[in-house]
Amino acid sequence: MAKRTLGLGKAAKAKKQKIESSSTNPETSTNQTEPEQNSNELTIELPKDIDSTNDENEEIIELKGLYKTYLDSERDNELILNGIIHECDRILRNYNSAENSENKIIPSTFYKIYAFSLSELSKFYNNDLKKVSDFFEESLNRIEDGLRKFPKDIELLFIKFKILINQIILQYISQLNINSTSIKDIDVEEIEINLKEEIDYALTYYDEAETKALEDGDYKIFNNDEICEILENFDDLLEIIDNFGKEEEEEEEEEEYEGEEKKQKRAKSKGDEDEDENSDSDSEEIELSESHPLYPLKTTDKYKKWWQNHTNKYLEILNKLKSPSFKIQKRLNERLGQSYLKESEFTTNIYLTLKFNDDYSGIEELEGLTAEESRELSIELIEKAIYHLTPKTQEDDEDPENWVNVAESKILLGNLYDINSKEQEKNYLEAEILLRAANNSTNGKYQDVLDNLLAKDD
């Protein structure tokens, strides 16, 4: 089944600092000098499809265009960010100068762009926690400047939530290993960071922004990639927490294969390597001690439920629009489907253990659930997953990978019914039809999955 790609988590580990121009120092960002003309000079054709209002002057419109260029790019160019921040500094000086005789007010969008761009710079300095901390501090200061002038501004509230979540990932969780017992504040070592409190604090801004948007009937704001990305970032945070320590454990295991054992492993056939990869993906969950900062987060479903509920609400809001974004709907439906599938693993394991594991013979309940209760919960969750993974448009229905995702979910659902029962045969048949279609469309790419399903019928 297709795995979701991580956004910020991978960015925090994989992105290396790029020196394409003079580094931006958050402490002196408002005093940058004009960049010299050289081979690294940034030249950008501003997009024509940016939103603007009649009361915005040309420099704000150009700033929005530069910002959109960054959002639409791979977001791996520090030079663009430095250019945005330089423009923000210059605009701020102009508006604060005595020459601003008309007393024009800087629009709220300016503070959103300024703040988010500063927070994005932190990704290029992931090896320097002090700089990362300074960037986030400056970023949040800019958001507060904006909220003082525009209280309850929906975009600013949403972006503050996004910045706070990014800070949790890039500044706080990045400090941790599996043996950590606390997170220290970078500037005041005596202060310990409580991640649960930090997340709860961040959620208040999303809730406030969502409530205000619904009260105002501002549904259009949700039809925006930038706002959709906010929920995706929170989902990334949950996945980082859920998978925390696995990469570290894999690195330690690799070190144990140094020398002759490692050479022997490398000499294995391709088939053996594939088996190793499959076994790695099914590795046991890392157990954290109760003193670990992530322990309270790994042992609660509060935040998963929050994300599922608000993502479902997001999709409901999009359905109220005349022309909702197909791409946004597809992205969120896929994430919801995968979330429900992952949640079903817990109850499915309980059912299989109580039903088929001889070591649990005579035991009626496990984790407070009977075999039948856990089976019913699993069926409910997998049916939700199938609903969200099932293509909603003709364009979506043309992607074989979507067919395979639904087929594999139907196989999981079929496994929960009695052998050769009507329900099981129905789900297996529907899965087979989808897999055959996907296999034919991809020249046999999914033959192994199809063979495994057909073997169940033998």
C-alpha positions as CSV (number, residue, x, y, z in Angstrom):
1,M,0.0,0.0,0.0
2,A,1.3,3.5,-0.8
3,K,3.0,5.1,2.1
4,R,2.6,8.8,2.8
5,T,5.5,11.0,2.4
6,L,6.7,13.0,5.3
7,G,7.0,16.7,4.9
8,L,8.7,18.6,7.8
9,G,10.1,15.4,9.4
10,K,12.3,14.7,6.4
11,A,13.1,18.3,5.9
12,A,14.4,18.5,9.4
13,K,16.8,15.6,8.8
14,A,17.6,15.8,5.1
15,K,18.0,19.5,4.3
16,K,21.5,20.8,4.5
17,Q,22.4,24.4,4.9
18,K,22.8,26.1,1.5
19,I,24.9,29.2,1.2
20,E,23.7,30.9,-1.9
21,S,23.9,34.4,-0.6
22,S,24.8,36.3,2.6
23,S,23.2,34.5,5.5
24,T,20.2,36.1,7.1
25,N,20.8,36.8,10.8
26,P,17.5,37.0,12.7
27,E,19.0,39.5,15.1
28,T,19.9,41.9,12.4
29,S,17.3,41.0,9.7
30,T,15.9,44.5,9.6
31,N,19.3,46.0,8.7
32,Q,20.2,44.0,5.6
33,T,22.0,45.7,2.8
34,E,21.3,45.6,-0.9
35,P,22.6,42.4,-2.4
36,E,25.5,42.7,-4.8
37,Q,25.1,41.9,-8.5
38,N,26.7,38.5,-8.9
39,S,26.1,35.1,-10.3
40,N,23.8,34.2,-7.4
41,E,21.5,37.2,-7.9
42,L,17.9,36.2,-7.8
43,T,15.8,37.0,-10.9
44,I,12.1,36.0,-10.7
45,E,9.2,36.5,-13.0
46,L,6.3,37.3,-10.7
47,P,3.2,35.1,-11.1
48,K,0.2,36.7,-12.7
49,D,-2.4,34.8,-10.7
50,I,-1.9,36.3,-7.3
51,D,-4.8,37.8,-5.3
52,S,-4.7,41.5,-4.7
53,T,-7.0,44.1,-3.3
54,N,-7.6,47.6,-4.7
55,D,-6.0,49.2,-1.7
56,E,-2.7,47.3,-2.0
57,N,0.2,49.2,-3.6
58,E,2.6,47.8,-6.1
59,E,5.3,46.7,-3.6
60,I,2.8,44.6,-1.6
61,I,1.5,43.0,-4.8
62,E,5.1,42.2,-5.8
63,L,5.9,40.8,-2.4
64,K,2.9,38.5,-2.7
65,G,4.1,37.4,-6.1
66,L,7.6,36.6,-4.7
67,Y,6.1,34.7,-1.8
68,K,3.9,32.6,-4.2
69,T,7.0,31.9,-6.2
70,Y,8.6,30.4,-3.1
71,L,5.4,28.4,-2.2
72,D,5.2,26.9,-5.7
73,S,8.9,26.0,-5.7
74,E,10.7,23.0,-4.1
75,R,11.2,25.4,-1.1
76,D,14.9,24.5,-1.0
77,N,16.2,27.9,-2.1
78,E,17.4,30.1,0.8
79,L,18.1,32.9,-1.6
80,I,14.4,33.4,-2.3
81,L,13.6,33.5,1.4
82,N,16.3,36.1,1.9
83,G,14.9,38.1,-0.9
84,I,11.4,38.0,0.6
85,I,12.7,39.0,4.0
86,H,14.8,41.8,2.5
87,E,11.7,43.1,0.8
88,C,9.7,42.9,4.0
89,D,12.4,44.9,5.8
90,R,12.4,47.6,3.1
91,I,8.6,47.9,3.0
92,L,8.4,48.1,6.8
93,R,11.0,50.9,6.8
94,N,9.1,52.8,4.1
95,Y,5.8,52.5,5.9
96,N,7.4,53.7,9.2
97,S,9.2,56.6,7.5
98,A,8.2,60.3,7.7
99,E,7.6,60.1,3.9
100,N,4.5,58.0,4.5
101,S,2.4,61.1,4.7
102,E,-0.8,59.3,3.8
103,N,-0.4,57.0,6.8
104,K,-1.0,53.9,4.9
105,I,-1.5,50.7,6.9
106,I,0.5,47.6,6.1
107,P,-2.0,44.8,5.2
108,S,-2.3,41.7,7.4
109,T,-0.9,39.6,4.5
110,F,2.4,41.3,4.9
111,Y,2.8,40.0,8.5
112,K,1.9,36.5,7.4
113,I,4.5,36.5,4.6
114,Y,7.2,38.1,6.9
115,A,6.6,35.7,9.7
116,F,6.3,32.5,7.8
117,S,9.4,33.3,5.7
118,L,11.5,33.8,8.8
119,S,10.3,30.5,10.2
120,E,11.2,28.7,6.9
121,L,14.8,29.9,7.2
122,S,15.2,27.6,10.2
123,K,15.1,24.6,7.9
124,F,18.5,25.6,6.4
125,Y,20.2,25.7,9.9
126,N,19.0,22.4,11.4
127,N,22.5,21.9,12.9
128,D,22.4,25.2,14.8
129,L,19.6,25.1,17.4
130,K,20.4,28.6,18.5
131,K,19.8,30.0,15.0
132,V,16.7,27.9,14.7
133,S,15.4,29.3,18.0
134,D,16.1,32.8,16.9
135,F,14.3,32.5,13.6
136,F,11.2,31.2,15.3
137,E,11.3,33.9,17.9
138,E,11.5,36.6,15.2
139,S,8.8,34.8,13.3
140,L,6.4,34.8,16.2
141,N,7.2,38.4,17.0
142,R,6.1,39.4,13.5
143,I,2.9,37.4,13.8
144,E,2.1,39.2,17.1
145,D,2.8,42.5,15.5
146,G,0.2,41.6,12.9
147,L,-2.4,40.3,15.4
148,R,-2.1,43.5,17.4
149,K,-3.1,45.5,14.3
150,F,-5.5,42.9,13.0
151,P,-7.0,41.0,15.9
152,K,-8.9,37.8,14.9
153,D,-7.4,37.9,11.4
154,I,-8.1,34.3,10.1
155,E,-4.9,34.0,8.0
156,L,-2.7,35.2,10.8
157,L,-4.3,32.8,13.2
158,F,-3.8,29.9,10.8
159,I,-0.2,30.8,10.1
160,K,0.6,31.2,13.8
161,F,-0.6,27.6,14.3
162,K,1.6,26.4,11.4
163,I,4.7,28.2,12.7
164,L,4.1,26.8,16.2
165,I,3.9,23.2,14.8
166,N,7.0,23.7,12.8
167,Q,8.8,25.0,15.9
168,I,7.8,21.9,17.8
169,I,9.3,19.7,15.1
170,L,12.4,21.6,14.1
171,Q,13.4,23.2,17.4
172,Y,12.1,20.8,20.1
173,I,11.7,17.3,18.8
174,S,15.0,17.6,16.8
175,Q,16.8,17.7,20.1
176,L,15.6,14.3,21.2
177,N,16.9,10.8,21.0
178,I,15.3,7.6,22.5
179,N,17.1,8.2,25.8
180,S,16.1,11.8,26.3
181,T,14.3,12.8,29.5
182,S,13.7,16.5,28.9
183,I,13.8,19.3,26.4
184,K,15.7,22.4,27.5
185,D,14.9,25.9,26.4
186,I,17.8,27.1,24.2
187,D,18.1,30.5,25.9
188,V,17.1,29.6,29.5
189,E,18.4,26.1,30.3
190,E,16.5,26.0,33.6
191,I,13.2,26.0,31.6
192,E,11.9,22.7,30.4
193,I,9.7,22.5,27.4
194,N,6.4,20.5,27.8
195,L,5.5,19.3,24.4
196,K,1.9,18.5,25.3
197,E,1.4,22.0,26.5
198,E,3.1,23.4,23.4
199,I,0.8,21.4,21.1
200,D,-2.3,22.3,23.1
201,Y,-1.4,26.0,22.9
202,A,-0.9,25.7,19.1
203,L,-4.3,24.0,18.6
204,T,-6.1,27.0,20.2
205,Y,-5.0,29.1,17.2
206,Y,-6.3,26.7,14.6
207,D,-9.6,26.3,16.5
208,E,-10.0,30.1,16.8
209,A,-9.2,30.6,13.1
210,E,-11.6,27.8,12.0
211,T,-14.4,29.1,14.2
212,K,-14.0,32.7,13.0
213,A,-14.0,31.5,9.3
214,L,-17.2,29.6,9.9
215,E,-18.8,32.5,11.7
216,D,-17.9,34.8,8.9
217,G,-19.0,32.3,6.2
218,D,-15.5,32.6,4.8
219,Y,-15.4,29.1,3.2
220,K,-13.2,30.2,0.3
221,I,-10.1,30.4,2.6
222,F,-10.2,26.6,2.9
223,N,-9.9,26.2,-0.8
224,N,-6.2,27.2,-0.5
225,D,-3.1,25.0,-0.7
226,E,-1.4,27.0,2.0
227,I,-4.2,26.5,4.5
228,C,-4.6,22.8,3.6
229,E,-0.9,22.4,4.2
230,I,-1.4,23.4,7.8
231,L,-3.4,20.2,8.6
232,E,-0.9,18.2,6.6
233,N,1.9,19.6,8.8
234,F,0.1,18.5,11.9
235,D,-0.4,15.0,10.4
236,D,3.4,14.9,9.7
237,L,4.0,15.8,13.4
238,L,1.8,12.9,14.5
239,E,3.7,10.6,12.2
240,I,7.1,11.8,13.5
241,I,6.0,11.1,17.0
242,D,4.6,7.7,16.1
243,N,7.7,6.6,14.3
244,F,10.2,8.3,16.7
245,G,13.3,6.2,17.3
246,K,12.9,3.8,14.5
247,E,15.5,5.4,12.3
248,E,17.9,5.7,15.2
249,E,17.4,2.0,16.0
250,E,18.0,1.0,12.4
251,E,21.3,3.0,12.4
252,E,22.4,1.2,15.5
253,E,21.6,-2.1,13.9
254,E,23.6,-1.2,10.8
255,E,26.6,-0.5,13.0
256,E,26.4,-4.0,14.4
257,Y,26.9,-5.4,11.0
258,E,30.3,-3.8,10.6
259,G,33.0,-6.0,9.4
260,E,32.5,-9.5,8.0
261,E,28.8,-9.8,8.9
262,K,28.1,-6.6,7.0
263,K,30.0,-7.9,4.0
264,Q,28.0,-11.1,4.1
265,K,24.8,-9.2,4.2
266,R,25.8,-7.1,1.2
267,A,26.6,-10.3,-0.7
268,K,23.0,-11.7,-0.3
269,S,20.8,-12.1,-3.3
270,K,18.4,-9.4,-4.4
271,G,15.5,-11.6,-3.2
272,D,17.0,-11.7,0.3
273,E,17.5,-7.9,0.3
274,D,13.8,-7.5,-0.6
275,E,12.9,-9.7,2.4
276,D,15.0,-7.6,4.7
277,E,13.3,-4.5,3.5
278,N,9.9,-6.0,4.1
279,S,10.8,-7.1,7.6
280,D,12.2,-3.7,8.4
281,S,8.9,-2.1,7.5
282,D,7.2,-4.4,10.0
283,S,9.6,-3.8,12.8
284,E,8.3,-3.6,16.3
285,E,7.3,-0.3,17.8
286,I,10.0,1.5,19.8
287,E,9.2,1.5,23.5
288,L,10.0,4.8,25.2
289,S,10.4,5.2,28.9
290,E,7.7,7.1,30.8
291,S,10.2,9.9,31.4
292,H,10.7,10.5,27.7
293,P,9.2,13.9,26.5
294,L,7.3,12.1,23.7
295,Y,5.8,9.3,26.0
296,P,2.6,11.3,26.8
297,L,2.1,12.0,23.1
298,K,2.6,8.4,22.0
299,T,0.2,7.0,24.5
300,T,-2.8,9.1,23.7
301,D,-5.1,9.3,20.7
302,K,-6.3,12.8,21.6
303,Y,-4.3,14.5,18.8
304,K,-5.1,11.8,16.2
305,K,-8.8,12.3,16.9
306,W,-8.4,16.1,16.7
307,W,-6.7,15.8,13.4
308,Q,-9.3,13.3,12.0
309,N,-12.2,15.5,13.2
310,H,-10.9,18.7,11.8
311,T,-9.8,17.2,8.5
312,N,-13.3,15.7,8.1
313,K,-14.7,19.2,8.8
314,Y,-12.3,20.7,6.3
315,L,-13.7,18.4,3.6
316,E,-17.2,19.2,4.6
317,I,-16.5,22.9,4.2
318,L,-15.0,22.3,0.8
319,N,-18.1,20.5,-0.3
320,K,-20.1,23.8,0.3
321,L,-18.1,25.5,-2.4
322,K,-19.1,25.7,-6.0
323,S,-15.6,24.8,-7.3
324,P,-13.6,23.0,-4.5
325,S,-10.0,22.2,-5.3
326,F,-9.8,18.6,-6.5
327,K,-6.2,18.3,-5.5
328,I,-6.9,19.5,-1.9
329,Q,-9.8,17.0,-1.6
330,K,-7.6,14.2,-2.9
331,R,-4.7,14.9,-0.6
332,L,-6.8,15.1,2.5
333,N,-8.9,12.1,1.6
334,E,-5.8,10.0,1.1
335,R,-4.3,11.1,4.4
336,L,-7.6,10.3,6.2
337,G,-7.8,6.9,4.6
338,Q,-4.3,6.0,5.7
339,S,-5.0,7.3,9.2
340,Y,-8.0,5.1,9.6
341,L,-6.1,2.1,8.2
342,K,-3.3,2.6,10.7
343,E,-5.7,3.0,13.5
344,S,-7.4,-0.3,12.6
345,E,-4.1,-2.2,13.0
346,F,-4.5,-2.0,16.8
347,T,-8.0,-3.5,17.0
348,T,-7.3,-6.0,14.2
349,N,-4.3,-7.3,16.2
350,I,-6.5,-7.7,19.3
351,Y,-9.1,-9.6,17.3
352,L,-6.5,-11.9,15.6
353,T,-4.8,-12.6,19.0
354,L,-8.0,-13.5,20.8
355,K,-9.4,-15.5,17.9
356,F,-6.4,-17.5,16.7
357,N,-3.5,-17.3,19.2
358,D,-3.5,-20.4,21.4
359,D,-1.5,-18.6,24.1
360,Y,-4.7,-16.5,24.7
361,S,-7.1,-19.5,24.8
362,G,-9.8,-18.9,27.4
363,I,-9.1,-15.1,27.6
364,E,-12.2,-13.1,26.9
365,E,-10.7,-9.6,26.7
366,L,-7.6,-7.8,25.7
367,E,-7.0,-4.1,26.2
368,G,-10.7,-3.9,27.4
369,L,-12.0,-5.4,24.2
370,T,-13.5,-8.7,23.3
371,A,-12.7,-10.4,20.0
372,E,-16.1,-9.4,18.5
373,E,-15.8,-5.8,19.8
374,S,-12.4,-5.4,18.3
375,R,-13.5,-7.0,15.0
376,E,-16.4,-4.6,14.7
377,L,-14.2,-1.6,15.5
378,S,-11.7,-2.7,12.8
379,I,-14.5,-3.1,10.2
380,E,-15.8,0.4,11.0
381,L,-12.4,1.9,10.6
382,I,-11.5,0.1,7.4
383,E,-14.8,1.0,5.9
384,K,-14.0,4.6,6.7
385,A,-10.6,4.2,5.1
386,I,-12.2,2.7,1.9
387,Y,-14.6,5.6,1.7
388,H,-11.8,8.2,1.8
389,L,-9.5,6.2,-0.5
390,T,-12.1,5.5,-3.1
391,P,-11.7,7.9,-6.1
392,K,-14.2,10.8,-6.0
393,T,-13.7,12.1,-9.5
394,Q,-13.1,10.7,-13.0
395,E,-9.6,12.1,-13.0
396,D,-8.8,10.4,-9.7
397,D,-10.3,7.2,-11.0
398,E,-7.7,7.0,-13.7
399,D,-4.8,6.4,-11.3
400,P,-4.0,2.7,-10.9
401,E,-2.4,3.3,-7.5
402,N,-5.7,4.5,-6.2
403,W,-7.3,1.2,-7.3
404,V,-4.6,-0.7,-5.5
405,N,-5.0,1.3,-2.3
406,V,-8.7,0.5,-2.3
407,A,-8.1,-3.2,-3.2
408,E,-5.7,-3.7,-0.4
409,S,-8.1,-2.1,2.1
410,K,-10.9,-4.4,0.8
411,I,-8.6,-7.4,1.4
412,L,-8.0,-6.3,5.0
413,L,-11.8,-5.9,5.4
414,G,-12.4,-9.4,3.9
415,N,-9.9,-10.9,6.4
416,L,-12.1,-9.9,9.3
417,Y,-15.0,-12.0,8.1
418,D,-15.4,-15.8,8.4
419,I,-13.7,-17.9,5.8
420,N,-15.7,-18.3,2.7
421,S,-18.5,-16.1,4.0
422,K,-20.5,-14.0,1.7
423,E,-19.0,-10.8,3.0
424,Q,-15.4,-12.1,2.6
425,E,-16.0,-13.4,-0.9
426,K,-17.6,-10.1,-1.9
427,N,-14.6,-8.0,-0.7
428,Y,-12.0,-10.4,-2.2
429,L,-13.8,-10.3,-5.6
430,E,-14.0,-6.5,-5.6
431,A,-10.3,-6.4,-4.7
432,E,-9.4,-8.8,-7.4
433,I,-11.2,-6.7,-10.1
434,L,-9.4,-3.6,-9.0
435,L,-6.0,-5.4,-8.9
436,R,-6.4,-6.9,-12.3
437,A,-7.3,-3.6,-13.8
438,A,-4.3,-1.9,-12.1
439,N,-2.0,-4.8,-13.1
440,N,-3.1,-4.6,-16.7
441,S,-2.6,-0.8,-16.8
442,T,0.9,-1.0,-15.4
443,N,2.3,-4.0,-17.3
444,G,2.3,-6.4,-14.3
445,K,3.5,-4.0,-11.6
446,Y,1.0,-5.4,-9.0
447,Q,1.2,-9.1,-10.0
448,D,2.6,-10.2,-6.6
449,V,-0.3,-8.5,-4.8
450,L,-2.8,-10.1,-7.1
451,D,-1.1,-13.6,-6.7
452,N,-1.3,-13.3,-2.9
453,L,-5.0,-12.5,-3.1
454,L,-5.7,-15.4,-5.5
455,A,-3.8,-17.8,-3.2
456,K,-6.3,-17.0,-0.5
457,D,-9.0,-18.6,-2.7
458,D,-7.0,-21.9,-3.1
